[in-house]
């Protein structure tokens, strides 16, 4: 059976197909072509192929002008006495690696070659034209007019009742098809098929089968249906077909519905109904089998969810007992459970409610509650739950394994240099304009194999810029989630060890975070936000995973941090413009020295200049003025003048300007080149 649309959608849920938004669906063409003539496109008209008996021929299944796609399921059929399918190749397929071949088969008895394939993690953007796959055939006969077609009788496909399915994520692309012939011009004809060919029918019920008539070799005309005569005995089934005739266009298909109806006393046996389609001298038939079986007795079933689980000493667990109607059962089911053991600290259990009412075709539930104490024995207890209704009785079991309670570890914000947790909350400090790095560590935790942790700061004070898993306690790390939001101040890292789990007690680093210090504060938190469920500590967004822990999560305490920051101290900056001078001997030049107040600096700054190298006939240097008064946020300038005369020694000099105010000193330099007069 060709892979159905529902099967392909199942693959989508497994992550094998990528889903993209559907804007408009272009109807493409899926065709059969001679691979040596049309290796990756469709011919303008259905080709007629030929090859010597005993040789081989390769046919291409191509696509042209299709909407985006990332998978297909296509079956090609030919008379196996003429062309025997040998193998399928995908070397030139538009669905390239990485890809998953879901089904690949060649059947020499039916002449069907089928390939179902999906792209792993990508979409081929439309319009798509190219090769889907190639089929190698051995030529067994030169019979003229042998049709090479796509198998019919499939549903949920790109072409109604034709086994051609092209998918784009969880959407089936619409397509047209173009077939081929082998051995010369073919005689117009039609095929007739049924789907399903056989089915089981309960006494008193009816069943339907879709009868599909498909044009072959350009056939066009009306096909009239006829059915065998029905028996007239009491209990005999009846059958009918609607419509009684269909018109089939050249290259097209048409459908009718065969309906098979039974009564409550129809004999339990197989009835074969042959549908014959006739058009002029052409006649073809298909036989549909209906197996009539006795209507089943109303009943119910029972199950437990979960059927087994771990429970920590001192904790309580529940299992849902599900009672489901079968074959139209309705009524009240009384529930009872096996008795708890009578030993010190042994667990107890109870059912609520103890009876449930089932509607026909429905279900009902009862909760089995299993309670332990801190001293309950660490062993497995199996609770049997029985449901009864009159003579009907069914049971199910739920298994509870009591495990020792896990001692919580600690997840903390710690200094970046540490791989453990401080004894008290970290009190971090910094200066605006600098950076702060912290580590998110774990200490004395139960065994673990992953984590999902959120860290929040005030982004007006600490703005996160990066995180790192360098030095993490996890082995073979796979990063599930990693986000740094400088606007909200939220960092989230989720990672898991692939194939390994740590040894308890576990102490080490999870990850580190680097912040830019952008604001002053007398105190702000670096914390784990709240509002998460199923975590290691109530609703705090810290989840440490352990596949062996109840619920798969370790209990953890948390230790957060406090941060204070100060503004940078008052200072000033010094620069020169230009920073290099070229002077012809006998001339002079100047550079502007600019002092700028930083961080509210105010005061007098003294300027001095020195020249290197110091020679007897070096250039003259003056600063005007030699001191400047700066106000907060302001700036002021002095002029550095360099003078020469006819005897000044040529060469390159460095003039260093030193600006001093109290303990603050800054220097800047001007490079001076003296050239001789030509």
MIZAFI-222716 format. One record per residue (C-alpha): x, y, z; residue number from 0. Coordinates in nm, 3 decimals. Layout:
% MIZAFI-222716
SITE      px      py      pz seq
SITE       X       Y       Z NUM
...
This chain:
% MIZAFI-222716
SITE      px      py      pz seq
SITE   0.000   0.000   0.000   0
SITE   0.132   0.343  -0.091   1
SITE   0.230   0.565   0.205   2
SITE  -0.082   0.763   0.300   3
SITE  -0.103   1.130   0.374   4
SITE  -0.164   1.051   0.740   5
SITE   0.161   0.851   0.750   6
SITE   0.357   1.142   0.605   7
SITE   0.201   1.373   0.862   8
SITE   0.314   1.131   1.132   9
SITE   0.667   1.176   1.001  10
SITE   0.617   1.550   1.033  11
SITE   0.542   1.507   1.403  12
SITE   0.866   1.314   1.437  13
SITE   1.058   1.615   1.309  14
SITE   1.151   1.459   0.973  15
SITE   0.957   1.712   0.765  16
SITE   0.993   2.087   0.794  17
SITE   0.674   2.294   0.803  18
SITE   0.663   2.624   0.616  19
SITE   0.368   2.865   0.578  20
SITE   0.155   2.799   0.270  21
SITE   0.087   3.113   0.066  22
SITE  -0.025   2.970  -0.268  23
SITE   0.001   2.623  -0.413  24
SITE   0.134   2.594  -0.768  25
SITE   0.012   2.284  -0.949  26
SITE   0.316   2.106  -1.088  27
SITE   0.356   1.808  -1.318  28
SITE   0.491   1.466  -1.215  29
SITE   0.594   1.272  -1.522  30
SITE   0.764   0.960  -1.656  31
SITE   1.047   1.037  -1.898  32
SITE   1.339   0.879  -2.079  33
SITE   1.632   0.955  -1.847  34
SITE   1.870   0.999  -2.141  35
SITE   1.641   1.254  -2.312  36
SITE   1.478   1.432  -2.018  37
SITE   1.698   1.360  -1.712  38
SITE   1.541   1.634  -1.497  39
SITE   1.235   1.774  -1.675  40
SITE   0.912   1.663  -1.836  41
SITE   0.866   1.612  -2.212  42
SITE   0.603   1.822  -2.386  43
SITE   0.387   1.515  -2.447  44
SITE   0.371   1.158  -2.313  45
SITE   0.677   0.978  -2.454  46
SITE   0.672   0.644  -2.638  47
SITE   0.980   0.445  -2.536  48
SITE   1.149   0.142  -2.687  49
SITE   1.448  -0.087  -2.623  50
SITE   1.560  -0.432  -2.746  51
SITE   1.438  -0.740  -2.561  52
SITE   1.704  -0.850  -2.311  53
SITE   1.846  -0.501  -2.268  54
SITE   1.772  -0.254  -1.991  55
SITE   1.616   0.090  -1.991  56
SITE   1.623   0.364  -1.727  57
SITE   1.313   0.575  -1.676  58
SITE   1.316   0.904  -1.488  59
SITE   1.035   1.012  -1.259  60
SITE   1.063   1.392  -1.278  61
SITE   0.876   1.693  -1.143  62
SITE   0.823   2.027  -1.315  63
SITE   0.689   2.362  -1.188  64
SITE   0.581   2.226  -0.849  65
SITE   0.524   2.420  -0.530  66
SITE   0.788   2.390  -0.255  67
SITE   0.838   2.034  -0.131  68
SITE   1.036   1.825   0.114  69
SITE   0.916   1.474   0.045  70
SITE   0.718   1.246  -0.182  71
SITE   0.567   0.898  -0.207  72
SITE   0.522   0.772  -0.564  73
SITE   0.446   0.428  -0.713  74
SITE   0.496   0.352  -1.084  75
SITE   0.328   0.047  -1.239  76
SITE   0.393  -0.140  -1.565  77
SITE   0.309  -0.484  -1.707  78
SITE   0.583  -0.700  -1.544  79
SITE   0.579  -0.940  -1.840  80
SITE   0.706  -0.653  -2.057  81
SITE   0.923  -0.445  -1.823  82
SITE   1.063  -0.594  -1.503  83
SITE   1.162  -0.329  -1.241  84
SITE   1.510  -0.401  -1.104  85
SITE   1.610  -0.113  -0.879  86
SITE   1.558   0.251  -0.788  87
SITE   1.833   0.516  -0.773  88
SITE   1.822   0.862  -0.612  89
SITE   2.169   0.996  -0.697  90
SITE   2.029   1.295  -0.887  91
SITE   1.713   1.352  -0.681  92
SITE   1.608   1.706  -0.587  93
SITE   1.559   1.561  -0.236  94
SITE   1.929   1.546  -0.155  95
SITE   2.116   1.441   0.159  96
SITE   2.036   1.457   0.444  97
SITE   1.726   1.255   0.361  98
SITE   1.535   0.957   0.495  99
SITE   1.413   0.681   0.264 100
SITE   1.083   0.569   0.421 101
SITE   1.001   0.302   0.160 102
SITE   1.187   0.172  -0.147 103
SITE   1.074  -0.137  -0.336 104
SITE   1.057  -0.298  -0.679 105
SITE   0.810  -0.585  -0.725 106
SITE   0.873  -0.807  -1.028 107
SITE   0.537  -0.982  -0.984 108
SITE   0.321  -0.667  -0.993 109
SITE   0.552  -0.438  -1.189 110
SITE   0.524  -0.174  -0.915 111
SITE   0.828   0.039  -0.824 112
SITE   0.774   0.262  -0.521 113
SITE   0.984   0.525  -0.345 114
SITE   0.889   0.731  -0.037 115
SITE   1.152   0.979   0.078 116
SITE   1.166   1.288   0.300 117
SITE   1.421   1.567   0.341 118
SITE   1.565   1.598   0.690 119
SITE   1.559   1.958   0.809 120
SITE   1.510   2.156   0.487 121
SITE   1.257   2.261   0.223 122
SITE   1.320   2.273  -0.153 123
SITE   1.179   2.613  -0.248 124
SITE   0.934   2.628  -0.538 125
SITE   0.898   2.632  -0.825 126
SITE   1.066   2.290  -0.818 127
SITE   1.180   2.123  -1.141 128
SITE   1.412   1.822  -1.143 129
SITE   1.455   1.450  -1.101 130
SITE   1.277   1.268  -0.818 131
SITE   1.422   0.921  -0.883 132
SITE   1.516   0.678  -1.161 133
SITE   1.392   0.321  -1.220 134
SITE   1.599   0.058  -1.401 135
SITE   1.392  -0.198  -1.596 136
SITE   1.486  -0.517  -1.778 137
SITE   1.309  -0.546  -2.116 138
SITE   1.132  -0.886  -2.130 139
SITE   0.900  -0.824  -2.426 140
SITE   0.846  -0.578  -2.708 141
SITE   0.466  -0.573  -2.672 142
SITE   0.339  -0.253  -2.827 143
SITE   0.136  -0.002  -2.635 144
SITE   0.242  -0.112  -2.287 145
SITE   0.138   0.163  -2.049 146
SITE   0.381   0.296  -1.789 147
SITE   0.153   0.462  -1.535 148
SITE   0.124   0.565  -1.173 149
SITE  -0.051   0.313  -0.950 150
SITE  -0.414   0.397  -0.869 151
SITE  -0.635   0.340  -0.564 152
SITE  -0.466   0.570  -0.311 153
SITE  -0.634   0.844  -0.105 154
SITE  -0.517   1.174   0.041 155
SITE  -0.271   1.218  -0.247 156
SITE  -0.161   1.498  -0.480 157
SITE  -0.371   1.350  -0.763 158
SITE  -0.711   1.201  -0.663 159
SITE  -0.704   0.818  -0.640 160
SITE  -0.352   0.815  -0.789 161
SITE  -0.051   0.703  -0.587 162
SITE   0.145   1.027  -0.629 163
SITE   0.191   1.222  -0.304 164
SITE   0.417   1.529  -0.293 165
SITE   0.436   1.700   0.047 166
SITE   0.539   2.042   0.169 167
SITE   0.563   2.005   0.546 168
SITE   0.219   1.886   0.658 169
SITE   0.053   1.997   0.335 170
SITE   0.001   1.787   0.023 171
SITE   0.095   1.975  -0.297 172
SITE  -0.153   1.954  -0.588 173
SITE   0.004   1.793  -0.896 174
SITE  -0.085   1.670  -1.244 175
SITE   0.062   1.352  -1.392 176
SITE   0.194   1.251  -1.732 177
SITE   0.254   0.883  -1.815 178
SITE   0.440   0.702  -2.094 179
SITE   0.413   0.398  -2.319 180
SITE   0.662   0.133  -2.418 181
SITE   0.688  -0.046  -2.753 182
SITE   0.496   0.198  -2.972 183
SITE   0.150   0.350  -2.994 184
SITE  -0.096   0.208  -2.744 185
SITE  -0.463   0.121  -2.793 186
SITE  -0.699   0.340  -2.587 187
SITE  -0.828   0.142  -2.289 188
SITE  -0.920   0.184  -1.927 189
SITE  -0.844   0.015  -1.593 190
SITE  -1.081  -0.054  -1.306 191
SITE  -0.971  -0.081  -0.943 192
SITE  -1.132  -0.100  -0.599 193
SITE  -1.018   0.047  -0.267 194
SITE  -1.037  -0.141  -0.041 195
SITE  -1.037  -0.474  -0.221 196
SITE  -1.147  -0.660   0.091 197
SITE  -1.293  -0.567   0.425 198
SITE  -1.474  -0.708   0.725 199
SITE  -1.838  -0.615   0.793 200
SITE  -2.026  -0.676   1.114 201
SITE  -2.374  -0.826   1.089 202
SITE  -2.625  -0.543   1.063 203
SITE  -2.369  -0.298   0.920 204
SITE  -2.273  -0.177   0.575 205
SITE  -1.942  -0.112   0.399 206
SITE  -1.829   0.086   0.096 207
SITE  -1.553   0.047  -0.160 208
SITE  -1.439   0.316  -0.405 209
SITE  -1.443   0.192  -0.765 210
SITE  -1.191   0.389  -0.975 211
SITE  -1.184   0.388  -1.354 212
SITE  -0.868   0.535  -1.510 213
SITE  -0.805   0.629  -1.873 214
SITE  -0.521   0.447  -2.051 215
SITE  -0.355   0.555  -2.372 216
SITE  -0.592   0.846  -2.431 217
SITE  -0.918   0.656  -2.370 218
SITE  -1.221   0.882  -2.341 219
SITE  -1.581   0.766  -2.302 220
SITE  -1.860   0.638  -2.079 221
SITE  -1.806   0.324  -1.872 222
SITE  -2.121   0.138  -1.762 223
SITE  -2.114  -0.072  -1.445 224
SITE  -2.287  -0.405  -1.387 225
SITE  -2.309  -0.618  -1.071 226
SITE  -2.389  -0.985  -1.008 227
SITE  -2.743  -1.082  -0.912 228
SITE  -2.822  -1.085  -0.540 229
SITE  -2.962  -1.387  -0.356 230
SITE  -3.322  -1.364  -0.239 231
SITE  -3.304  -1.573   0.080 232
SITE  -3.377  -1.423   0.423 233
SITE  -3.065  -1.256   0.561 234
SITE  -2.886  -1.228   0.225 235
SITE  -2.685  -0.908   0.187 236
SITE  -2.755  -0.652  -0.086 237
SITE  -2.519  -0.440  -0.295 238
SITE  -2.542  -0.144  -0.527 239
SITE  -2.318   0.096  -0.716 240
SITE  -2.367   0.470  -0.759 241
SITE  -2.351   0.615  -1.014 242
SITE  -2.423   0.326  -1.249 243
SITE  -2.201   0.479  -1.519 244
SITE  -1.918   0.730  -1.531 245
SITE  -1.757   0.941  -1.802 246
SITE  -1.377   0.920  -1.816 247
SITE  -1.188   1.200  -1.993 248
SITE  -0.864   1.128  -2.182 249
SITE  -0.589   1.084  -1.924 250
SITE  -0.837   1.123  -1.639 251
SITE  -1.017   0.913  -1.379 252
SITE  -1.373   0.874  -1.251 253
SITE  -1.516   0.711  -0.941 254
SITE  -1.826   0.530  -0.821 255
SITE  -1.915   0.385  -0.482 256
SITE  -1.998   0.018  -0.424 257
SITE  -2.218  -0.022  -0.114 258
SITE  -2.254  -0.361   0.061 259
SITE  -2.537  -0.389   0.318 260
SITE  -2.605  -0.669   0.571 261
SITE  -2.878  -0.747   0.824 262
SITE  -2.851  -0.886   1.176 263
SITE  -2.906  -1.241   1.041 264
SITE  -2.675  -1.223   0.738 265
SITE  -2.464  -1.544   0.737 266
SITE  -2.110  -1.507   0.868 267
SITE  -1.919  -1.583   0.548 268
SITE  -1.730  -1.416   0.261 269
SITE  -1.927  -1.256  -0.024 270
SITE  -1.743  -1.167  -0.345 271
SITE  -1.898  -0.889  -0.553 272
SITE  -1.757  -0.846  -0.904 273
SITE  -1.793  -0.501  -1.058 274
SITE  -1.770  -0.504  -1.438 275
SITE  -1.707  -0.187  -1.637 276
SITE  -1.801  -0.186  -2.007 277
SITE  -1.745   0.069  -2.282 278
SITE  -1.818  -0.056  -2.632 279
SITE  -1.605  -0.366  -2.688 280
SITE  -1.386  -0.291  -2.384 281
SITE  -1.467  -0.467  -2.058 282
SITE  -1.275  -0.497  -1.732 283
SITE  -1.371  -0.625  -1.388 284
SITE  -1.261  -0.606  -1.029 285
SITE  -1.381  -0.829  -0.744 286
SITE  -1.437  -0.691  -0.395 287
SITE  -1.457  -0.929  -0.097 288
SITE  -1.674  -0.863   0.207 289
SITE  -1.625  -1.086   0.509 290
SITE  -1.938  -1.082   0.724 291
SITE  -1.868  -1.149   1.093 292
SITE  -2.086  -1.173   1.401 293
SITE  -2.142  -0.848   1.587 294
SITE  -1.917  -0.855   1.896 295
SITE  -2.053  -0.867   2.250 296
SITE  -2.059  -0.533   2.438 297
SITE  -1.769  -0.522   2.683 298
SITE  -1.524  -0.282   2.847 299
SITE  -1.146  -0.260   2.891 300
SITE  -0.927  -0.123   3.168 301
SITE  -0.584   0.042   3.172 302
SITE  -0.363   0.238   3.411 303
SITE  -0.178   0.556   3.323 304
SITE   0.100   0.557   3.416 305
SITE   0.130   0.183   3.453 306
SITE   0.452   0.214   3.654 307
SITE   0.631   0.498   3.833 308
SITE   0.882   0.583   4.105 309
SITE   0.767   0.738   4.433 310
SITE   0.998   0.903   4.685 311
SITE   0.967   0.797   5.048 312
SITE   0.718   1.029   5.218 313
SITE   0.551   1.125   4.891 314
SITE   0.222   1.047   4.717 315
SITE   0.166   0.937   4.359 316
SITE  -0.144   0.883   4.148 317
SITE  -0.235   0.662   3.854 318
SITE  -0.539   0.719   3.638 319
SITE  -0.755   0.406   3.597 320
SITE  -0.923   0.434   3.257 321
SITE  -1.234   0.225   3.181 322
SITE  -1.332   0.222   2.811 323
SITE  -1.652   0.104   2.642 324
SITE  -1.609  -0.169   2.376 325
SITE  -1.868  -0.268   2.117 326
SITE  -2.129  -0.024   2.243 327
SITE  -2.112  -0.124   2.611 328
SITE  -2.286   0.116   2.850 329
SITE  -2.348   0.084   3.224 330
SITE  -2.188   0.112   3.567 331
SITE  -1.853  -0.056   3.640 332
SITE  -1.772  -0.122   4.005 333
SITE  -1.404  -0.087   4.095 334
SITE  -1.203  -0.258   4.368 335
SITE  -0.831  -0.285   4.443 336
SITE  -0.605  -0.539   4.605 337
SITE  -0.555  -0.478   4.979 338
SITE  -0.247  -0.283   5.102 339
SITE   0.004  -0.482   5.314 340
SITE  -0.028  -0.460   5.693 341
SITE   0.325  -0.372   5.801 342
SITE   0.483  -0.075   5.983 343
SITE   0.543   0.219   5.746 344
SITE   0.397   0.024   5.452 345
SITE   0.224   0.232   5.185 346
SITE  -0.152   0.260   5.148 347
SITE  -0.371   0.320   4.846 348
SITE  -0.728   0.406   4.759 349
SITE  -0.962   0.449   4.460 350
SITE  -1.190   0.746   4.399 351
SITE  -1.459   0.707   4.277 352
SITE  -1.517   0.336   4.334 353
SITE  -1.769   0.305   4.051 354
SITE  -1.788   0.476   3.712 355
SITE  -2.065   0.504   3.453 356
SITE  -1.973   0.443   3.091 357
SITE  -2.166   0.582   2.795 358
SITE  -2.169   0.373   2.478 359
SITE  -1.839   0.426   2.298 360
SITE  -1.706   0.645   2.579 361
SITE  -1.470   0.615   2.874 362
SITE  -1.451   0.710   3.242 363
SITE  -1.171   0.741   3.495 364
SITE  -1.098   0.680   3.859 365
SITE  -0.788   0.795   4.050 366
SITE  -0.569   0.543   4.230 367
SITE  -0.377   0.729   4.503 368
SITE  -0.061   0.565   4.644 369
SITE   0.074   0.712   4.972 370
SITE   0.407   0.642   5.145 371
SITE   0.584   0.747   5.465 372
SITE   0.947   0.846   5.520 373
SITE   1.009   0.493   5.646 374
SITE   0.833   0.302   5.368 375
SITE   1.047   0.016   5.236 376
SITE   1.228   0.085   4.908 377
SITE   1.067  -0.188   4.701 378
SITE   0.800  -0.225   4.430 379
SITE   0.431  -0.260   4.510 380
SITE   0.188  -0.376   4.241 381
SITE  -0.174  -0.265   4.287 382
SITE  -0.437  -0.471   4.106 383
SITE  -0.759  -0.287   4.016 384
SITE  -1.063  -0.493   3.911 385
SITE  -1.377  -0.365   3.739 386
SITE  -1.702  -0.565   3.731 387
SITE  -2.042  -0.533   3.565 388
SITE  -2.265  -0.837   3.597 389
SITE  -2.074  -1.130   3.448 390
SITE  -1.809  -0.902   3.296 391
SITE  -1.485  -0.859   3.489 392
SITE  -1.150  -0.709   3.387 393
SITE  -0.837  -0.602   3.572 394
SITE  -0.535  -0.381   3.530 395
SITE  -0.226  -0.320   3.742 396
SITE  -0.027  -0.014   3.841 397
SITE   0.326  -0.055   3.973 398
SITE   0.481   0.184   4.229 399
SITE   0.852   0.161   4.313 400
SITE   0.943   0.338   4.635 401
SITE   1.284   0.507   4.616 402
SITE   1.486   0.689   4.881 403
SITE   1.410   1.059   4.898 404
SITE   1.669   1.270   4.721 405
SITE   1.861   1.527   4.927 406
SITE   1.836   1.863   4.752 407
SITE   2.151   2.023   4.621 408
SITE   2.205   2.395   4.562 409
SITE   2.201   2.591   4.238 410
SITE   2.364   2.929   4.285 411
SITE   2.506   3.249   4.139 412
SITE   2.877   3.240   4.219 413
SITE   3.199   3.425   4.133 414
SITE   3.319   3.348   3.780 415
SITE   3.635   3.187   3.919 416
SITE   3.440   2.940   4.134 417
SITE   3.294   2.597   4.050 418
SITE   3.098   2.559   4.375 419
SITE   2.849   2.766   4.573 420
SITE   2.930   3.029   4.837 421
SITE   2.801   2.980   5.189 422
SITE   2.606   3.306   5.170 423
SITE   2.461   3.496   4.875 424
SITE   2.727   3.652   4.654 425
SITE   2.769   4.029   4.701 426
SITE   2.919   4.135   4.369 427
SITE   3.055   4.482   4.292 428
SITE   3.162   4.677   3.985 429
SITE   3.208   5.013   3.820 430
SITE   2.997   5.162   3.543 431
SITE   3.172   5.106   3.211 432
SITE   3.326   4.778   3.327 433
SITE   3.206   4.418   3.307 434
SITE   3.091   4.155   3.556 435
SITE   3.117   3.779   3.501 436
SITE   2.937   3.529   3.722 437
SITE   2.901   3.150   3.720 438
SITE   2.582   2.948   3.759 439
SITE   2.698   2.649   3.964 440
SITE   2.554   2.342   4.135 441
SITE   2.672   2.192   4.464 442
SITE   2.600   1.859   4.633 443
SITE   2.322   1.777   4.387 444
SITE   2.180   1.432   4.318 445
SITE   2.303   1.277   3.993 446
SITE   2.202   1.481   3.689 447
SITE   2.216   1.480   3.311 448
SITE   2.092   1.826   3.218 449
SITE   1.943   2.157   3.320 450
SITE   1.713   2.440   3.207 451
SITE   1.788   2.761   3.400 452
SITE   1.676   3.124   3.368 453
SITE   1.875   3.413   3.520 454
SITE   1.728   3.764   3.541 455
SITE   1.888   4.106   3.609 456
SITE   1.783   4.470   3.582 457
SITE   1.910   4.556   3.230 458
SITE   1.943   4.924   3.326 459
SITE   2.220   4.818   3.565 460
SITE   2.353   4.485   3.434 461
SITE   2.307   4.420   3.063 462
SITE   2.384   4.057   2.964 463
SITE   2.608   4.029   2.657 464
SITE   2.712   3.661   2.641 465
SITE   2.712   3.324   2.812 466
SITE   2.943   3.024   2.795 467
SITE   2.927   2.653   2.877 468
SITE   3.307   2.626   2.899 469
SITE   3.396   2.407   3.195 470
SITE   3.041   2.278   3.240 471
SITE   2.990   1.973   3.458 472
SITE   2.796   1.803   3.177 473
SITE   2.965   1.560   2.940 474
SITE   2.895   1.536   2.563 475
SITE   2.686   1.851   2.583 476
SITE   2.390   1.911   2.353 477
SITE   2.258   2.268   2.382 478
SITE   1.877   2.269   2.369 479
SITE   1.821   2.641   2.433 480
SITE   2.060   2.939   2.458 481
SITE   1.929   3.296   2.461 482
SITE   2.072   3.626   2.589 483
SITE   1.823   3.915   2.593 484
SITE   1.993   4.249   2.662 485
SITE   1.656   4.428   2.661 486
SITE   1.482   4.222   2.930 487
SITE   1.799   4.117   3.115 488
SITE   1.698   3.750   3.085 489
SITE   1.947   3.471   3.008 490
SITE   1.824   3.116   2.950 491
SITE   2.043   2.811   2.898 492
SITE   1.911   2.454   2.859 493
SITE   2.154   2.169   2.792 494
SITE   2.169   1.792   2.831 495
SITE   2.443   1.529   2.845 496
SITE   2.422   1.285   2.557 497
SITE   2.442   0.933   2.695 498
SITE   2.587   1.011   3.038 499
SITE   2.482   1.110   3.390 500
SITE   2.694   1.255   3.669 501
SITE   2.778   1.082   3.995 502
SITE   2.610   1.206   4.314 503
SITE   2.684   1.430   4.493 504
SITE   2.753   1.655   4.193 505
SITE   2.937   1.986   4.230 506
SITE   3.050   2.199   3.938 507
SITE   2.970   2.468   3.685 508
SITE   2.662   2.477   3.466 509
SITE   2.749   2.791   3.266 510
SITE   2.878   3.149   3.304 511
SITE   2.735   3.489   3.209 512
SITE   2.912   3.816   3.121 513
SITE   2.737   4.151   3.184 514
SITE   2.815   4.509   3.086 515
SITE   2.780   4.740   3.388 516
SITE   2.566   5.024   3.256 517
SITE   2.413   5.185   3.565 518
SITE   2.484   5.261   3.928 519
SITE   2.291   5.096   4.209 520
SITE   2.314   5.055   4.583 521
SITE   2.184   4.704   4.539 522
SITE   2.009   4.495   4.274 523
SITE   1.951   4.122   4.242 524
SITE   2.093   3.862   4.008 525
SITE   1.817   3.609   4.052 526
SITE   1.629   3.308   3.919 527
SITE   1.282   3.428   3.809 528
SITE   0.958   3.257   3.910 529
SITE   0.657   3.144   3.708 530
SITE   0.779   2.807   3.581 531
SITE   0.618   2.469   3.654 532
SITE   0.762   2.120   3.698 533
SITE   1.093   2.262   3.819 534
SITE   1.343   2.168   4.090 535
SITE   1.210   2.422   4.342 536
SITE   0.839   2.507   4.341 537
SITE   0.781   2.761   4.061 538
SITE   1.138   2.896   4.045 539
SITE   1.278   2.867   3.691 540
SITE   1.558   2.624   3.781 541
SITE   1.517   2.270   3.645 542
SITE   1.787   2.008   3.698 543
SITE   1.708   1.681   3.521 544
SITE   1.775   1.327   3.639 545
SITE   1.616   1.035   3.449 546
SITE   1.624   0.826   3.767 547
SITE   1.443   1.080   3.986 548
SITE   1.065   1.084   4.029 549
SITE   0.928   1.299   3.749 550
SITE   1.277   1.314   3.601 551
SITE   1.369   1.627   3.806 552
SITE   1.612   1.668   4.099 553
SITE   1.508   1.878   4.402 554
SITE   1.736   2.182   4.443 555
SITE   1.774   2.479   4.675 556
SITE   1.871   2.810   4.518 557
SITE   2.117   3.082   4.621 558
SITE   2.098   3.413   4.439 559
SITE   2.326   3.718   4.437 560
SITE   2.327   4.092   4.502 561
SITE   2.514   4.352   4.297 562
SITE   2.623   4.708   4.372 563
SITE   2.792   4.942   4.129 564
SITE   2.954   5.285   4.150 565
SITE   3.013   5.559   3.899 566
SITE   3.371   5.584   3.767 567
SITE   3.589   5.843   3.955 568
SITE   3.625   6.198   3.817 569
SITE   3.897   6.223   3.557 570
SITE   3.993   6.408   3.243 571
SITE   4.113   6.314   2.895 572
SITE   4.389   6.474   2.687 573
SITE   4.435   6.476   2.309 574
SITE   4.622   6.675   2.042 575
SITE   4.513   6.778   1.693 576
SITE   4.696   6.736   1.471 577
SITE   4.911   6.472   1.632 578
SITE   5.192   6.509   1.376 579
SITE   5.357   6.818   1.223 580
SITE   5.594   6.863   0.927 581
SITE   5.792   7.191   0.934 582
SITE   6.034   7.340   0.680 583
SITE   6.341   7.464   0.865 584
SITE   6.297   7.834   0.944 585
SITE   5.919   7.808   0.984 586
SITE   5.687   7.721   1.275 587
SITE   5.364   7.520   1.328 588
SITE   5.115   7.453   1.604 589
SITE   4.888   7.178   1.745 590
SITE   4.584   7.219   1.969 591
SITE   4.587   7.041   2.306 592
SITE   4.230   6.966   2.424 593
SITE   4.145   6.861   2.782 594
SITE   3.797   6.720   2.851 595
SITE   3.626   6.666   3.188 596
SITE   3.517   6.305   3.255 597
SITE   3.272   6.180   3.518 598
SITE   3.217   6.530   3.665 599
SITE   3.585   6.627   3.699 600
SITE   3.647   6.990   3.800 601
SITE   3.976   7.164   3.873 602
SITE   4.298   7.311   3.736 603
SITE   4.519   7.106   3.508 604
SITE   4.886   7.203   3.462 605
SITE   5.052   7.147   3.124 606
SITE   5.418   7.087   3.044 607
SITE   5.605   6.975   2.734 608
SITE   5.926   6.780   2.679 609
SITE   6.104   6.704   2.351 610
SITE   6.293   6.393   2.248 611
SITE   6.568   6.379   2.139 612
SITE   6.704   6.676   2.326 613
SITE   6.971   6.845   2.107 614
SITE   7.138   7.187   2.119 615
SITE   6.988   7.300   1.791 616
SITE   6.650   7.139   1.832 617
SITE   6.318   7.313   1.765 618
SITE   6.164   7.549   2.017 619
SITE   5.851   7.442   2.207 620
SITE   5.599   7.663   2.389 621
SITE   5.258   7.595   2.548 622
SITE   5.001   7.871   2.580 623
SITE   4.857   7.871   2.842 624
SITE   5.035   7.626   3.073 625
SITE   4.728   7.558   3.288 626
SITE   4.361   7.510   3.215 627
SITE   4.052   7.520   3.439 628
SITE   3.793   7.249   3.367 629
SITE   3.432   7.251   3.481 630
SITE   3.217   6.933   3.505 631
SITE   3.144   6.805   3.157 632
SITE   3.343   7.086   2.997 633
SITE   3.666   7.113   2.796 634
SITE   3.940   7.369   2.730 635
SITE   4.236   7.405   2.495 636
SITE   4.599   7.519   2.487 637
SITE   4.824   7.580   2.185 638
SITE   5.151   7.393   2.137 639
SITE   5.382   7.598   1.913 640
SITE   5.692   7.448   1.754 641
SITE   5.938   7.700   1.602 642
SITE   6.261   7.658   1.400 643
SITE   6.535   7.874   1.245 644
SITE   6.795   7.829   0.977 645
SITE   7.019   7.638   1.216 646
SITE   6.759   7.398   1.355 647
SITE   6.873   7.038   1.315 648
SITE   6.653   6.838   1.074 649
SITE   6.496   6.506   1.176 650
SITE   6.199   6.367   1.367 651
SITE   6.116   6.471   1.723 652
SITE   5.854   6.359   1.972 653
SITE   5.698   6.625   2.192 654
SITE   5.523   6.481   2.499 655
SITE   5.258   6.699   2.665 656
SITE   5.196   6.608   3.029 657
SITE   4.869   6.716   3.196 658
SITE   4.862   6.700   3.577 659
SITE   4.594   6.768   3.839 660
SITE   4.666   6.635   4.183 661
SITE   4.724   6.260   4.155 662
SITE   4.585   6.250   3.801 663
SITE   4.834   6.255   3.515 664
SITE   4.777   6.199   3.144 665
SITE   5.012   6.239   2.851 666
SITE   4.970   6.280   2.481 667
SITE   5.231   6.325   2.208 668
SITE   5.291   6.514   1.886 669
SITE   5.538   6.387   1.626 670
SITE   5.736   6.668   1.456 671
SITE   5.941   6.624   1.138 672
SITE   6.190   6.907   1.048 673
SITE   6.286   6.929   0.681 674
SITE   6.565   7.132   0.524 675
SITE   6.478   7.416   0.288 676
SITE   6.546   7.318  -0.077 677
